Structure formats: C-alpha cells, structure tokens
Amino acid sequence: MNQKKGWWILVIVSVGIMIPFMIPYLTFNPANSRVDITSTIQYPILVTHIGCAFIALITGFLQFIEPILYKNPKVHRYIGMIYVVSVFISGILALVVLFYIENFTKTVAFLTLSILWLFTYWKGYRTAVKGHFNAHRIWMMRSFGITLVAVSARVLVPVLLITYYTFNGFILPQGRDKMVEDVLNVNIWVGLVINFVIVEWIILNKQKTRVEKSAN
C-alpha cells in the first residue's frame, strides 16, 4: 500500500469513527450525552470541547496534504491557525472537563493527554513563528499524533475487550460491565503510547531518509 493511499484510508476511518460519536452532541440536548451531566455549565463546555477537537482533526489532516503544504503555503498557514486555535480551545476546556470525571485513572489519562496536546501544539506554533520549519513539521506531527488519540483510543476498545477476556481465562469473573469499565479506563493510555511510538518512528525514518539523500 502506498503512502498516499494509506493516508486517505486513515482520513476516512478517522472521520467515520468520530462522526457517529459526535452525532448525539449535535442535537445540543444534554439528555443525549454519552456521559452523565451534573451541572448546567458542563454540557456546553463538553460540546465545545468535542466540536473544536473535531475541527482540529480535520484541519490536522489538511495540514499534511502535499499540494496544500508545498504549493499553497498561504492556505497552509490559514489551516494551521485554525488548527492551533481549535487545539487551544479544546485543550483548555479538556482541563475543565476533568473535574467532572469521577474515575481517577481516567482523569489522569485525560490530564496527561491534554497537557501533551497543548505543549506539542505550542511548540509547533512557536517553531513556525521563529522560521524553524523542520522543527515545526516535527512538532506538528507530534501534536497531530495526540489529536488522533481520539480515534485510536476508540479503535482499540474491541482489541482491549478481547485482551481482557483472554487474560481472564475466557471468563468474566466480575461481569461484562466491569470489563467495559476497566477497558475504558486504559484505552486512552494505550492509544497515547501507540500513537507516540508510531509518530516517533515516522520522524526517525524521515530523518534517516533525509541524511541518506544528502550523503548521496
């Protein structure tokens, strides 16, 4: 499979996963929320966080499309600014959403994810402003890798369910609900680690290729 085809498959899979997740929130009805709403301010914060995260996902994909990246730098900058603003708003609101999560493991996972998301986008933005475009591209790859945790964490749920079932001797000693609860407490961590490894591997591979080309 060539790189361009793989990229567009990733786009289609990501959008296909995130749209069904977002649909209940597009009704703007707290009763349709996938999480318990315990205050009047929680729901609008949650909806804004999810909406901006989706915008970050779409603009993140657009940033790496080569015809835009290399042939339309002005468009690339506009898309980049939308990405930066979306990540900033969504990341800050994520820190507020944390206070409504009751499970400690899940809270720490989202806290870690939010801090890394804000840090990597800021590094990507600052390196672009300073004209360090190679470093900018690397940091934006890292930032977008964290953006994609929203996708990978959901893709991994069936895999983690099977893993849980296997590790427990193909029985559910504490029932199905406990299995689902445990999986949803770790899927963010697993998605973050996997995305981090993949992104760093891509970065190292690109740097190796660049060195080899310069040596020839």
C-alpha contacts under 8 A as a table, 3 or more apart, distances in Angstrom:
res1	aa1	res2	aa2	distance
1	M	5	K	6.58
1	M	6	G	6.47
2	N	5	K	5.51
2	N	6	G	6.28
3	Q	6	G	5.13
3	Q	7	W	6.10
4	K	7	W	5.04
4	K	8	W	6.38
5	K	8	W	5.30
5	K	9	I	6.24
6	G	9	I	5.09
6	G	10	L	6.26
7	W	10	L	5.10
7	W	11	V	6.36
8	W	11	V	4.86
8	W	12	I	6.20
9	I	12	I	5.16
9	I	13	V	6.06
10	L	13	V	5.16
10	L	14	S	5.93
11	V	14	S	5.23
11	V	15	V	6.17
11	V	61	F	7.11
12	I	15	V	5.36
12	I	16	G	5.87
13	V	16	G	5.01
13	V	17	I	6.09
14	S	17	I	5.24
14	S	18	M	6.15
14	S	148	L	7.95
14	S	151	V	5.84
15	V	18	M	5.17
15	V	19	I	5.92
16	G	19	I	5.78
16	G	20	P	7.13
17	I	20	P	6.23
17	I	21	F	6.83
17	I	151	V	6.80
17	I	154	R	7.87
18	M	21	F	5.07
18	M	22	M	6.17
18	M	54	F	7.66
18	M	151	V	6.94
19	I	22	M	5.04
19	I	23	I	6.13
20	P	23	I	5.28
20	P	24	P	7.83
21	F	24	P	7.02
22	M	25	Y	5.46
22	M	26	L	6.48
22	M	50	I	7.45
23	I	26	L	5.15
23	I	27	T	7.15
24	P	27	T	5.84
24	P	28	F	7.71
24	P	29	N	7.81
24	P	32	N	5.39
24	P	33	S	6.27
24	P	34	R	7.69
25	Y	28	F	5.38
25	Y	29	N	6.87
25	Y	30	P	7.77
25	Y	32	N	6.81
25	Y	33	S	6.32
25	Y	47	V	6.24
26	L	29	N	7.98
27	T	32	N	7.64
28	F	47	V	7.75
29	N	32	N	5.66
29	N	33	S	7.28
30	P	33	S	5.28
30	P	37	I	6.86
30	P	43	Y	6.30
33	S	36	D	6.92
33	S	37	I	7.42
37	I	40	T	7.81
37	I	42	Q	6.49
37	I	43	Y	6.42
38	T	42	Q	7.04
38	T	100	Y	7.82
39	S	42	Q	5.37
39	S	43	Y	7.45
40	T	43	Y	6.45
40	T	44	P	7.88
41	I	44	P	5.92
41	I	45	I	6.42
42	Q	45	I	5.30
42	Q	46	L	6.09
42	Q	97	V	7.22
42	Q	100	Y	7.76
43	Y	46	L	5.01
43	Y	47	V	6.12
44	P	47	V	5.10
44	P	48	T	6.04
45	I	48	T	5.24
45	I	49	H	6.06
45	I	93	L	6.42
45	I	96	V	7.92
45	I	97	V	7.30
46	L	49	H	5.07
46	L	50	I	6.19
46	L	93	L	7.54
46	L	94	A	7.92
46	L	97	V	6.68
47	V	50	I	5.18
47	V	51	G	6.01
48	T	51	G	5.07
48	T	52	C	6.03
48	T	90	S	7.13
48	T	93	L	7.85
49	H	52	C	5.41
49	H	53	A	6.09
49	H	89	I	7.05
49	H	90	S	4.39
49	H	91	G	7.45
49	H	93	L	5.73
49	H	94	A	6.46
50	I	53	A	5.04
50	I	54	F	6.24
50	I	90	S	7.04
51	G	54	F	5.21
51	G	55	I	6.39
51	G	90	S	7.97
52	C	55	I	5.00
52	C	56	A	6.14
52	C	86	S	4.90
52	C	87	V	6.87
52	C	89	I	6.82
52	C	90	S	5.39
53	A	56	A	4.96
53	A	57	L	6.21
53	A	86	S	6.47
53	A	87	V	6.48
53	A	90	S	5.69
53	A	147	T	7.53
54	F	57	L	4.92
54	F	58	I	6.36
55	I	58	I	5.23
55	I	59	T	6.07
55	I	82	I	7.99
55	I	83	Y	7.14
55	I	86	S	6.43
56	A	59	T	5.25
56	A	60	G	5.62
56	A	82	I	7.51
56	A	83	Y	4.90
56	A	84	V	7.72
56	A	86	S	5.45
56	A	87	V	5.99
56	A	147	T	7.29
57	L	60	G	5.06
57	L	61	F	6.43
57	L	144	F	7.66
57	L	147	T	6.35
57	L	148	L	7.10
58	I	61	F	5.33
58	I	62	L	6.46
59	T	62	L	4.90
59	T	63	Q	6.18
59	T	79	I	5.94
59	T	80	G	7.18
59	T	82	I	7.03
59	T	83	Y	5.58
60	G	63	Q	5.27
60	G	64	F	7.15
60	G	80	G	7.73
60	G	83	Y	6.33
60	G	144	F	6.12
61	F	64	F	5.76
61	F	65	I	6.99
62	L	65	I	5.39
62	L	68	I	7.62
62	L	79	I	7.27
63	Q	68	I	7.27
63	Q	69	L	6.44
63	Q	76	H	6.11
63	Q	79	I	6.60
63	Q	80	G	6.56
64	F	68	I	7.72
64	F	69	L	6.32
65	I	68	I	5.66
65	I	69	L	6.00
66	E	69	L	4.76
66	E	70	Y	5.76
66	E	71	K	7.63
67	P	70	Y	5.66
67	P	71	K	5.29
67	P	72	N	6.87
68	I	71	K	5.51
68	I	72	N	4.76
68	I	73	P	6.61
68	I	75	V	6.71
68	I	76	H	5.87
69	L	72	N	6.11
69	L	73	P	5.84
69	L	76	H	5.65
70	Y	73	P	6.16
72	N	75	V	5.41
72	N	76	H	6.25
73	P	76	H	4.80
73	P	77	R	6.14
74	K	77	R	5.13
74	K	78	Y	6.43
75	V	78	Y	5.12
75	V	79	I	6.18
76	H	79	I	5.16
76	H	80	G	5.98
77	R	80	G	4.89
77	R	81	M	6.19
78	Y	81	M	5.17
78	Y	82	I	6.41
79	I	82	I	5.15
79	I	83	Y	6.22
80	G	83	Y	4.97
80	G	84	V	6.11
81	M	84	V	4.96
81	M	85	V	6.13
82	I	85	V	5.26
82	I	86	S	6.01
83	Y	86	S	5.13
83	Y	87	V	6.09
84	V	87	V	5.30
84	V	88	F	6.11
84	V	121	Y	6.61
84	V	122	W	7.97
84	V	125	Y	7.28
85	V	88	F	5.09
85	V	89	I	6.19
86	S	89	I	5.33
86	S	90	S	5.96
87	V	90	S	5.12
87	V	91	G	5.56
87	V	117	W	7.49
87	V	118	L	7.01
87	V	121	Y	7.27
88	F	91	G	5.19
88	F	92	I	6.05
88	F	118	L	6.49
89	I	92	I	5.36
89	I	93	L	6.14
90	S	93	L	5.17
90	S	94	A	6.00
91	G	94	A	5.00
91	G	95	L	6.69
91	G	114	S	5.46
91	G	115	I	7.66
91	G	117	W	6.81
91	G	118	L	6.06
92	I	95	L	5.34
92	I	96	V	6.96
92	I	114	S	7.73
92	I	118	L	7.99
93	L	96	V	5.04
93	L	97	V	6.25
94	A	97	V	4.91
94	A	98	L	6.29
94	A	110	F	7.64
94	A	111	L	7.88
94	A	114	S	6.45
95	L	98	L	5.32
95	L	99	F	7.57
95	L	111	L	6.64
95	L	114	S	6.84
96	V	99	F	5.88
96	V	100	Y	7.82
97	V	100	Y	5.53
97	V	101	I	7.08
98	L	101	I	5.37
98	L	107	T	5.80
98	L	110	F	7.03
98	L	111	L	6.99
99	F	102	E	7.79
101	I	104	F	7.65
101	I	106	K	7.35
101	I	107	T	5.99
102	E	107	T	7.41
103	N	106	K	5.48
103	N	107	T	6.14
103	N	185	N	7.83
104	F	107	T	4.95
104	F	108	V	6.20
105	T	108	V	5.34
105	T	109	A	6.27
105	T	185	N	6.10
105	T	186	V	7.63
106	K	109	A	5.01
106	K	110	F	6.24
106	K	184	L	7.82
106	K	185	N	5.07
106	K	186	V	7.17
106	K	188	I	7.85
107	T	110	F	5.28
107	T	111	L	6.04
108	V	111	L	4.92
108	V	112	T	6.04
109	A	112	T	5.25
109	A	113	L	6.13
109	A	186	V	7.86
109	A	188	I	6.26
109	A	189	W	6.08
110	F	113	L	4.93
110	F	114	S	5.94
110	F	188	I	7.42
111	L	114	S	5.16
111	L	115	I	6.19
112	T	115	I	5.31
112	T	116	L	6.16
113	L	116	L	5.30
113	L	117	W	5.99
113	L	146	I	7.25
113	L	192	L	7.47
114	S	117	W	5.02
114	S	118	L	6.16
115	I	118	L	5.25
115	I	119	F	6.01
116	L	119	F	5.02
116	L	120	T	5.98
116	L	143	S	7.96
116	L	146	I	7.55
117	W	120	T	5.47
117	W	121	Y	6.19
117	W	143	S	5.91
117	W	146	I	5.98
117	W	147	T	7.15
118	L	121	Y	5.38
118	L	122	W	6.11
119	F	122	W	5.21
119	F	123	K	6.26
120	T	123	K	5.09
120	T	124	G	6.11
120	T	139	W	5.92
120	T	140	M	7.02
120	T	142	R	6.42
120	T	143	S	4.93
121	Y	124	G	4.98
121	Y	125	Y	6.11
121	Y	139	W	7.09
121	Y	140	M	6.42
121	Y	143	S	5.31
122	W	125	Y	5.05
122	W	126	R	6.07
123	K	126	R	5.19
123	K	127	T	6.06
123	K	136	H	7.43
123	K	139	W	6.21
124	G	127	T	5.43
124	G	128	A	6.37
124	G	135	A	7.53
124	G	136	H	4.79
124	G	137	R	7.12
124	G	138	I	7.67
124	G	139	W	4.73
124	G	140	M	5.09
124	G	143	S	7.57
125	Y	128	A	5.26
125	Y	129	V	6.35
125	Y	136	H	7.06
126	R	129	V	5.06
126	R	130	K	6.23
126	R	136	H	7.79
127	T	130	K	5.09
127	T	131	G	6.18
127	T	132	H	5.07
127	T	133	F	6.63
127	T	135	A	6.31
127	T	136	H	4.93
128	A	131	G	5.02
128	A	132	H	5.76
128	A	133	F	5.70
128	A	136	H	5.34
129	V	132	H	7.68
132	H	135	A	5.59
132	H	136	H	6.02
133	F	136	H	4.66
133	F	137	R	6.08
134	N	137	R	5.28
134	N	138	I	6.47
135	A	138	I	5.09
135	A	139	W	6.20
136	H	139	W	5.27
136	H	140	M	6.07
137	R	140	M	5.13
137	R	141	M	6.15
138	I	141	M	5.16
138	I	142	R	6.44
138	I	203	I	6.78
139	W	142	R	4.99
139	W	143	S	6.10
140	M	143	S	4.82
140	M	144	F	5.97
141	M	144	F	5.18
141	M	145	G	6.02
141	M	199	V	6.84
142	R	145	G	4.99
142	R	146	I	6.48
142	R	196	F	7.41
142	R	199	V	6.34
142	R	200	E	7.78
143	S	146	I	5.27
143	S	147	T	6.37
144	F	147	T	4.71
144	F	148	L	6.17
145	G	148	L	5.16
145	G	149	V	6.76
145	G	195	N	5.75
145	G	196	F	6.76
145	G	199	V	6.34
146	I	149	V	5.20
146	I	150	A	7.89
146	I	192	L	6.71
146	I	195	N	6.96
146	I	196	F	7.58
147	T	150	A	6.28
148	L	151	V	5.19
148	L	152	S	6.28
148	L	195	N	7.60
149	V	152	S	4.92
149	V	153	A	5.54
149	V	188	I	7.03
149	V	191	G	5.48
149	V	192	L	5.81
149	V	195	N	6.81
150	A	153	A	5.70
150	A	154	R	6.75
150	A	188	I	7.98
151	V	154	R	5.45
151	V	155	V	6.29
152	S	155	V	4.92
152	S	156	L	5.99
152	S	191	G	5.32
152	S	195	N	7.68
153	A	156	L	5.27
153	A	157	V	6.65
153	A	187	N	5.15
153	A	188	I	5.24
153	A	190	V	7.07
153	A	191	G	4.67
153	A	192	L	7.72
154	R	157	V	5.38
154	R	187	N	7.40
155	V	158	P	6.93
155	V	159	V	7.79
156	L	159	V	5.14
156	L	160	L	6.04
156	L	187	N	6.66
156	L	190	V	7.99
156	L	191	G	7.16
157	V	160	L	5.10
157	V	161	L	6.09
157	V	183	V	6.79
157	V	184	L	7.37
157	V	187	N	6.46
158	P	161	L	5.03
158	P	162	I	6.31
159	V	162	I	5.25
159	V	163	T	6.17
160	L	163	T	4.83
160	L	164	Y	5.96
160	L	183	V	6.19
160	L	187	N	7.49
161	L	164	Y	5.11
161	L	165	Y	6.18
161	L	179	M	7.15
161	L	180	V	7.14
161	L	183	V	6.48
162	I	165	Y	5.08
162	I	166	T	6.06
163	T	166	T	5.05
163	T	167	F	6.08
164	Y	167	F	5.26
164	Y	168	N	6.27
164	Y	179	M	7.08
164	Y	183	V	7.67
165	Y	168	N	5.29
165	Y	169	G	6.70
165	Y	170	F	5.07
165	Y	171	I	6.27
165	Y	172	L	6.73
166	T	169	G	5.41
166	T	170	F	5.08
166	T	171	I	7.93
167	F	170	F	7.23
168	N	171	I	5.85
168	N	172	L	6.81
168	N	173	P	7.61
172	L	175	G	5.05
172	L	176	R	6.45
172	L	179	M	7.33
174	Q	177	D	7.89
174	Q	178	K	5.88
174	Q	179	M	7.37
175	G	178	K	5.61
175	G	179	M	6.57
176	R	179	M	5.06
176	R	180	V	6.29
177	D	180	V	5.21
177	D	181	E	6.10
178	K	181	E	4.99
178	K	182	D	6.10
179	M	182	D	5.26
179	M	183	V	6.22
180	V	183	V	5.15
180	V	184	L	6.14
181	E	184	L	5.26
181	E	185	N	6.29
182	D	185	N	5.13
182	D	186	V	6.75
183	V	186	V	5.46
183	V	187	N	5.98
184	L	187	N	5.43
184	L	188	I	7.61
185	N	188	I	7.29
186	V	189	W	5.29
186	V	190	V	6.32
187	N	190	V	5.11
187	N	191	G	5.98
188	I	191	G	5.12
188	I	192	L	6.02
189	W	192	L	5.15
189	W	193	V	6.23
190	V	193	V	5.24
190	V	194	I	6.14
191	G	194	I	5.24
191	G	195	N	5.99
192	L	195	N	5.26
192	L	196	F	6.01
193	V	196	F	5.11
193	V	197	V	6.24
194	I	197	V	5.23
194	I	198	I	6.22
195	N	198	I	5.12
195	N	199	V	6.04
196	F	199	V	5.28
196	F	200	E	6.10
197	V	200	E	5.30
197	V	201	W	6.06
198	I	201	W	5.11
198	I	202	I	6.24
199	V	202	I	5.09
199	V	203	I	6.19
200	E	203	I	4.99
200	E	204	L	6.10
201	W	204	L	5.19
201	W	205	N	6.02
202	I	205	N	5.06
202	I	206	K	6.12
203	I	206	K	5.22
203	I	207	Q	6.21
204	L	207	Q	5.09
204	L	208	K	6.10
205	N	208	K	5.08
205	N	209	T	6.19
206	K	209	T	5.07
206	K	210	R	6.13
207	Q	210	R	5.04
207	Q	211	V	6.23
208	K	211	V	5.17
208	K	212	E	6.21
209	T	212	E	5.10
209	T	213	K	6.18
210	R	213	K	5.20
210	R	214	S	6.24
211	V	214	S	5.18
211	V	215	A	6.18
212	E	215	A	5.11
212	E	216	N	6.44
213	K	216	N	5.33
